[in-house]
Amino acid sequence: MTLSNTSSTPSVVPRTALVALCCSFLLAIMQTQAVKAADTAVAQPLADKAPAPPLTCTFERVTEGETGPYILKLKNTSGGAIKVSVQVLSSVTFHANSRVRNFPAHVIDPGQVWTITELAASDKVTVSAEGFAPLDLVVP
């Protein structure tokens, strides 16, 4: 009778080595693609960025009798009218009220001021105007 001295171990080692080699090759290819994607994102020209809106923004603390405790004054410093919309993300809310307040678009003539009322400390205000980059502000 002849006994065979075969084992599955010698055939498993080359298969495992081949799988490990394929995995490392795929990982290297994926990293190369990720680096290329990151380079193209950085290589975009900065001139594509929209300019800041021609507005001066000032926060003022108001007395209890007025609508406050803070107000935001947006003054148009350009030579033409600007159509501006404002969104306020409230830092303090009541369950009955929405956390986000949207103010409809408002046209600010040159040199004129638009006042946003009923702001609280730490409210986040986003000022948007067509053709300009959004302006993100935080109430002091």
HELIX and SHEET records of a PDB file:
HELIX    1   1 THR A    9  VAL A   42  1                                  34    
HELIX    2   2 LEU A   46  ASP A   48  5                                   3    
SHEET    1   A 3 LEU A  55  ARG A  61  0                                        
SHEET    2   A 3 TYR A  70  ASN A  76 -1                                        
SHEET    3   A 3 VAL A 113  LEU A 119 -1                                        
SHEET    1   B 4 VAL A 100  ILE A 108  0                                        
SHEET    2   B 4 ILE A  82  LEU A  89 -1                                        
SHEET    3   B 4 LYS A 124  ALA A 129 -1                                        
SHEET    4   B 4 LEU A 135  VAL A 138 -1                                        
END                                                                             
